[in-house]
Amino acid sequence: MSNIIQQIEAEQMTREVPEFGPGDTVVVQVRVKEGDRERLQAFEGVVIAKRNRGLNSSFTVRKISYGEGVERVFQTYSPAIAAIEVKRRGDVRRAKLYYLRGRTGKAARIKEKL
């Protein structure tokens, strides 16, 4: 039974996802539907968490918008995501960067991996 489920999930995981991890700055192009028109909206921020669960994989992106922290969770293989682009690699030592929620300004910076 689980072989069938894995097979169906593998068929749906066709998207080519770039290699990225926590601390990386990414630009996610999201398809936004307004009435009968569709456009792409960019959401750029730092990946603070990644959840690898096959088809149910997701990642959380955090950005500061007008002084307010905004987090958004994206399903990795969702059809609502048009593209994922890695802007810069972050040098971090942990998998979940939830501590960034309590920091602002220069304290919230992440070193770049060279």
N, C-alpha and C positions, 0 to 999 in steps of 0.2 A: 504493500500500500504506500509506504513512504517513498519507494522508488518512483512511483508514478508522480507524486507531489514534487519530488526533486527534479524530475524530468520536465514537468510543466513550468516550474520556476526557472530552470535553466533556459528554456525557450524564450521566456520573457526578459531575461537579463542580457539583452543584445547590445545595449548602449556601451560605447567606449568611454570609460570614466578615467580621467587623468589621475596619476598617483599624487595624493595629497594626504596630509595628516594634521593633527592638532598643532596650532601655532602658525599654520600657513594662511596667507591672505589670499582669498579667492573671490572671483567675480562670478556670480551665478546668474545666468540669463533665464528669467522666468517668463513663461507665456501668460499674459494677462488678457482675459476676454472681457471686452466692454461692449455690450449689446451684441451686434453681429460682427464686430471687428475684433481682430486679435493683434496684439503688439508684444514686443519683448521689453521687459523691465529688468535693469541690472540691480543686483543686490551685492554690494562689495563689503567684505568684513573678514574677521579672523575666525577660523574654525576653532571652536572651543571644545567640541566633542565629536566623536565619530563612533558609530554603532555598526559593526559588521555582522549582519545576519542574513546573508544571501540576498534574496529578493526584498526582504524587509529592512535592508540597510538604510541608515539615515545619518545625517550630519547636521550639527548646529553651528550657525554662523552668527557672530555678534558684531555689531557696528554701533558707533555713536552718531546719532542723528539729532542735530540741533541741541546738543548737550544732554540728550536722553539716550540711555542704552537701549538698543533694539536687538532682540534675538529672534532668529527664525530657524525652524527645523525643516530640513528638506529631505524628502524621500529620494534616495540616490537614483533609483530607476523609474521615477515618476515621469509620465509624459508631459507634465507641466514644466519640467526643466528642459530648456533648449540646449544649453551649453554650460560647462564649468571650465573656468580658466584660472590657472594658478598664477597669481601676480608675484608673490615672493614667498620664500621658504622661511619658516620660523624655527629657531633653535630652542626647543623646550625639552624638559626632562620628565614630563608626566603626560598621561593620556587625556585627562580631563582638566581643562583650564577654567574651572568654575570660579577660581579665586579672582579672575579678571572682573567679575561682577561688582566687586567691592572697590575696584580701583578706577581712577580717572586720570586723564592727562598723561604726564610723563611716566607715572607709575604703572600705567597699563601697556607700556611699550614692550615689544618682544624683539629680542636680538635676531638678526638675519643669519641664516646658515650660509656660510661661505664655501 
